[in-house]
């Protein structure tokens, strides 16, 4: 019999893409919040607040003046059962209570002013590269001469693996700018991050075949941005490189491969990134 040789094999682990798992912190905090709201102590506190408000309305004008002075002193010192806060029995859905526009008229987190530090400017720098497919089709409205639909995958400064969807409209009026919109999605769904931007560029910014290839205006779409880019501001440039294909979908003008490159500066308050709380121990 021939001599047997034991094969030199051993188990090994194949590396895969690292993904952040969903944190239990959010669920635990939500459960605790609901438990506190439904507790008898809190319900008694709310009932007491309602009784106090009703009693205040039924008192005389002199007693109301005295109560107002007492409440003002309590508010100034930050003392009292509600920390100096007096709830309102009427609707609070008024413009003064919506955001920073009217009260106090500014917000140095959402809209900081002045000169940023070099470290802050560096934090705001954003770069992204995507490769995918494009299709040029006729316009959907009389105001559109043509449209460009783009889908692709790639990477960016803040999202290791992400997708992009872009739609461009070339106006029938040659004096109008070329406009569009784009959405960049983090493939790690746990981050809840979407970068939504609106695009605009001169009509003259086209390649040798007349395809729009550059956008010099890139602004945040607050209706689409989320996660890291919630309540953000941006400026930047988007460049497109087209590689046409011989194939063509029915009804389309042209299709092929496209490369999208983005160089921008984006500021956000960084209070909408859910994974930032994943390390909190409840």
ROLUM-519996 format. One record per atom (N, C-alpha, C, CB): x, y negated, z negated. Coordinates in steps of 0.1 Angstrom, whole numbers, plus 5000, padded with zeros to 4 digits. Atoms other than C-alpha are relative to their C-alpha. Glycine has a CB too. Layout:
BEGIN
XYZ
...
***
This chain:
BEGIN
500850125000
500050005000
500949875000
499150004988
499250134999
501249655008
499949934986
499549915011
500050075012
502049424980
498949885001
501449944997
501150105000
499149194970
500649874994
498850054991
499650135005
499748824966
498749924996
500749925011
501150085005
497448614945
500049865006
500049994984
500050134994
496248304963
500149894990
498749995008
499750115009
497447984947
498849905002
501349935003
501150094999
494047824944
499549964985
498850075007
500550055013
492647614916
498949905002
501249934991
501250094998
489447414910
500549865000
499050024989
499650154999
489647044918
498749925001
500949975012
501150094999
487246754917
500149905011
499849924987
500050094988
486346554948
499549864995
499250055011
500450135004
486246184941
498949945009
501249905000
501150064993
483046004950
499949854996
498650084997
500150145003
481945644950
499449984986
499049945010
500450035013
481645504915
498749925000
501149934992
501250085001
478145384906
499749984985
498850085006
500450035013
476945214875
498650064997
500049854997
501249945003
474145404858
499049904994
500150134992
501050095007
470945244846
500250004985
498650055003
499750025014
471345114811
498650024992
500649874996
501249985009
468845224783
499849874992
500250124991
500250125009
469344884767
498749925003
501249915001
501250084996
466644714787
498750074995
499949995015
501249935004
464044984779
499949994984
500150155004
500050015014
465044984742
499649864995
501350044994
500350145004
464844604739
498549975003
500949905007
501450024997
461444604757
499150074990
499850055015
500949935010
460044864734
500049934986
500550154998
499950075012
461344674704
499249875000
501549974996
500850134998
459844344718
498550034998
500449945013
501449975000
456444504723
499650044985
499750125009
500349965013
456644654688
499849884991
501050104995
500050125009
457344324672
498849915003
501349915003
501250084996
454544144692
498850064994
499949995015
501249935005
452044404681
500050024985
499850135007
499949975014
453144414645
498949914992
501449974994
501050085008
450544294618
500649874995
499650084988
499450125005
453044034605
500049895011
501550034996
500050104989
453343864639
498649955003
500750055012
501450044997
449643874645
499449914989
499150135001
500450095011
449043724611
500649865002
500450054986
499350134997
451543444620
499249925011
501450025003
500750064990
449743374652
498649954996
499850095012
501350035005
446343374635
500149874991
499450114992
499850115009
447743134609
500249875008
501250034990
499850114992
448942904636
498749945006
501050035011
501250044994
445542894652
499149934989
499250125006
500850065011
443842824618
500549864997
500050094988
499450135003
446342544611
499649895010
501550014999
500350094989
445642384645
498549954999
500250065014
501450035002
441842404639
499849914988
499150124999
500250085012
442142254604
500549865002
500850074988
499450134997
444341974617
499049915008
501350015007
500950074992
441641874642
498849954992
499550085012
501150035007
438941864616
500249904988
499350124994
499650105011
440841634591
499749865004
501450024996
500250144997
440441264589
501249945006
499649924987
498950064993
442641014607
501249974991
499549875006
498950035009
444640924576
500750134997
499449944987
499449875003
445241294568
500850045012
499050104996
499349974988
446241344604
501349935001
499249985013
498850084999
448741064602
501150054990
499749854996
499149945009
450241214571
500650135005
499450024986
499649874995
450441554587
501049985011
498850085005
499150024989
452141404618
501449964994
499449895008
498850045006
454741234596
500850124994
499849904989
499349885006
455441564578
500550095011
499050084992
499549924989
455641754611
501249945007
498850025010
498850064994
458041504625
501250024992
499849855002
498849985009
460341534595
500450155001
499649974986
499649864998
460141914598
500750035013
498750094998
499449974987
460941904635
501449945000
499249935011
498650065000
463941664629
500950094992
499949864994
499149925008
465341894603
500250145005
499650004985
500049864994
464642214623
499550104990
501550035003
500549905010
462942374593
498550035003
500149944986
501449964998
459442524590
499950145005
499449915010
500349864996
457842854599
500450035014
498650044998
499749984986
458342804637
501249925004
498849975008
498950074996
461542614636
499749865005
500850075010
500350134996
459842284641
499150005013
501249925002
500849994988
457742404671
498650014997
500550125009
501550005002
454042324672
499450055013
499549864997
500649954987
452142544698
498849925004
499650154998
501150084995
449542384720
498850095003
500449935013
501249924997
445942514723
499549975014
498949964990
500450034986
445642354758
501150075009
499949855002
499149934990
447242494789
501449925001
499450005014
498650064999
451042434791
500550015014
501050074991
499649984986
451042504829
500049865007
499150105007
499950134994
452042144838
501449985005
499749894989
498750024994
454942004859
501149984990
499949895010
498950035010
456841884828
500650134994
499449924989
499549875006
457242254817
500650095010
498950064992
499549914990
458442384850
501549965004
499150005012
498650024995
462242404854
500749874995
500050005015
499250115004
464742124852
499749875007
501450035002
500250124992
463341874877
499549884993
499150045012
500650115007
461241664854
500449994986
498550015001
499750005014
462241754819
501250084996
498850044991
499750145002
464941634810
500449935013
501049984990
499650064988
465641564847
501350055005
500149854998
498849944996
468841764849
500250134993
501249904998
499649875007
470342104840
501450035004
499050125003
498649984997
474142134838
500450145002
500849934990
499749874996
473942504842
499550035014
499350104990
500549974987
471742524872
500649905011
498549995000
499550104991
473042204888
501149924993
498949915006
498950075006
476442104873
500549885009
501150094997
499550114993
477941774882
501549984996
499249874996
498550035003
481541634882
500950095008
500250034986
498949934993
484741804893
500250144994
501349925001
499849865005
485142184889
501450024998
499450105010
498649965003
488242334874
500550095012
500150074987
499549904990
490542534898
499550144998
501649995000
500549865003
489442854881
498650025004
500250034985
501449994996
485842774887
499850005015
499249884994
500050004985
486442694924
500450135005
501049895006
499649874995
488243024928
498950104997
501350044992
501149915002
485343204912
498949995010
499449984986
501150024991
482943054937
500350055014
499749855000
499749964986
484843164968
499450145003
501650005002
500749884995
483043424988
500450045014
498449984999
499749954987
484143645017
499350135002
501650015002
500749874997
482343925035
500250035015
498549994997
499949954986
482744135066
499150125002
501550045003
501049894997
480144355082
500150045015
498649954997
500049954986
480044575113
498750085001
501250095002
501349944997
476744695128
499649995014
499049954990
500650014987
474444675157
499249875002
499150135003
500950114997
472644395174
499250035012
500949875003
500949994989
469744365198
499549865003
498850094997
500550134996
468944055218
498650025008
501049925010
501349984994
465244025227
499349875003
499150084990
500750124998
462843765240
499449944988
498950025011
500650065012
461343515216
498650054997
500049855001
501349965004
458143595197
499049895001
500050064986
500850114999
456843245200
500549915012
500049914987
499650094988
456842975228
501249914996
498849925004
498950095004
459342775207
501350085000
499749954986
498849925001
461843065208
500450055014
499850124991
499549954988
463943125239
500450154999
501249925005
499649875002
465443445225
500350024985
501350045008
499749965013
466143635193
501150104999
498750054993
499049905002
469043835179
499750074987
501449935000
500249925012
468444115154
501350074997
498850105002
498749945004
471544235134
499850084988
501049894998
500049925012
471944515110
501550064998
499050125000
498749955001
475244635095
500450034985
501049905005
499449965013
477344765066
501449944998
500050154997
498650065003
480444625049
500249984986
500249875008
499650035013
481944475019
500149854998
501350074996
499950145004
482044135001
500749984987
498649935000
499350035012
483743964973
499350054987
500249854998
500749965012
481044044948
499350145001
499049904996
500749884998
479544364963
500950105008
498749985007
499049914993
481944654971
499450075012
500450114990
500849944989
479344834993
498749935002
499850154998
501350084998
476544625008
499650015015
500249864996
500650014987
474244595038
499649865004
498850105001
500550134996
473244295059
498950025010
501249925006
501050014989
470144215079
500049855004
498650054994
500050144996
470143905100
499149985013
501549965004
500950034988
467743745125
500349865004
498550024996
499650134994
468643455148
498949965010
501450015006
501050054990
466243245169
500749885007
498749954993
499550114991
467543035198
498749935005
500850065012
501150094997
465142745204
499849985015
500049874993
500350034986
463442685238
500449865003
498550025003
499550144998
464242315233
501550004999
499349914990
498650005001
467942285241
500649904991
500649985014
499450105009
468341985218
499950054986
499249875002
500149955014
467442195187
501250094997
498750074998
499049915005
469942375166
499650155001
500449974986
500349865001
470142755165
499950034985
501150095007
500349975014
468642885132
499950154998
498849924996
500149855003
468443215114
499950024985
501150085006
500049965014
468243395081
500750134998
498650004995
499349885003
470243675065
499850044986
501549995003
500149955013
469843905036
501150114998
498750074997
498949915003
472844085020
499650084987
501449934998
500549925011
471944374997
501150094994
498850095005
499049925007
474144544971
499550155000
500249964986
500449864999
474044924977
499950064986
501050085008
500249965014
474344964939
498849944995
501349974991
501350065003
470644914933
499949964985
498950095003
500050035014
471344894895
500349854998
500950084992
499750145002
472744544900
498949905003
501349975008
501150094996
469544404915
500449885007
499249974987
499450124994
471644174936
499749995015
501550004998
500350034986
470444024969
500549855002
498550015003
499650144996
472143724986
499249975013
501550005003
500850054989
469543555008
500449865004
498550004996
499550134995
470743265030
499249965012
501550015003
500550064987
469343035057
501149955008
498949894996
498950034991
471542965087
499649895010
500550125006
500250104989
471842675112
501349975006
499349884994
498750034993
474442585137
499749925013
500850125003
500250074987
474942365168
499750095011
501349925003
500349924989
473442485200
501250045009
498949935008
498849984992
476842455216
500950114995
500749875001
499249895006
478342725193
499650135006
500049994985
500349884993
478143015217
501250065006
498949995011
498849944994
480543265232
499949995015
500150154996
500050024985
481343305269
498850055007
501250075005
501349954994
478043485275
498849934995
499950154998
501150075005
475943235258
499350054987
498949995010
500649945012
475343435226
500449914988
500450154998
499650085012
475243235193
501050074992
498749964992
498949935007
478443305175
500549934988
501150035010
499550085011
478843045148
498949924993
501249915004
500950085008
476742895120
500849924989
498950094993
499350085008
478142605101
499249954987
500549885007
500950035011
475242555077
499550134994
498849915003
500449875007
474642835051
499549964986
501250104999
500650045012
472242755023
499250124994
499049885002
500749895007
470742984996
498549995002
500449994985
501449995000
467243105001
499550044986
499550105012
500349965013
465843094966
498850104999
499649874992
501149905000
462843314976
500650145003
499049965011
499449874997
465243594986
501250044991
500550015014
498849975008
468343564964
499550054986
500849874998
500349955014
468343764931
501350064994
498950125002
498849955007
470743914906
501049904998
500550125007
498950105001
474143744907
499749875006
501250065006
500350124993
472743494931
498749934998
500250025015
501250075004
469643384913
500349864997
499350084988
499850145002
469243004913
501449955004
499849974985
498650034995
472442964934
500049895010
500650135006
499850104990
473842704958
501250055009
500349864994
498949954991
476042774988
500349915011
499750145005
499650064988
477942635017
501150095006
500649854998
499149914994
479942815043
499850015015
499950144994
500049984986
480542935078
499950155003
501349955007
500249864995
479343255096
500450015014
498550044998
499549984986
481143385127
499650145004
501549995000
500449874994
479843665150
500850035012
498549995004
499349954988
481743875175
499250115006
501450054996
500949904994
479644075200
500950095009
499049935008
499449904991
480744395217
498850075007
500950114992
501249954993
478044475243
500150155004
499649925012
500149864996
476944825252
499350015014
499350094990
500749984987
475844965286
498550044998
500750115008
501349965003
472745105269
499149884997
499950104989
500950115003
469644885265
498750064997
499949905012
501349965004
466444945246
499049945009
499749964985
501050064991
463244895266
499549874994
498850105000
500550135004
462144535265
501149914994
498950024989
498950085006
465544415251
500849945012
500850084991
499150064990
467944185269
501450065000
500049844998
498649955002
471144325255
500150064986
501149895002
499749945013
472444535227
501450054999
499050124997
498649965002
475744655212
500450004986
500949925009
499450005013
478044635183
500449854996
501350094999
499750135005
478544315162
500850004988
498749924998
499250015012
481044205136
499749864994
501650015003
500450125007
479943945111
501049974989
498550024993
499050055010
482443745090
499549874994
501449985006
500650125008
481343505062
501149954991
498850054992
499150075009
483543255045
499249894993
501349955007
500950105006
481643055019
500549974985
498650065000
499850045014
481542894985
498650014994
500649864998
501349985006
478643004962
500149974985
499550145003
500150025014
477742874928
498750054994
500149854996
501249965007
475243034904
500350004985
499650155005
499950005015
474543024867
500450134993
498749954994
499649875005
475243394863
499250044988
501550004996
500949955011
472243464841
499050105005
499349884993
501049904994
470443714864
500650135003
499449945011
499349874997
473044004865
499750104989
501549975002
500549915010
471344284847
501250094994
498950095005
499049915005
474544504844
500949934990
500950055012
499250075010
476244224823
499650044986
499849855002
500449965013
474144354794
500150154997
498549964998
499949855001
474944724799
500950044988
500550065012
499249975011
477544704771
499449974986
501449945002
500750055012
475144564745
499650134992
498949915002
500449895009
474644814716
498749954992
501150044991
501250045006
471044784705
499950044985
498750055007
***
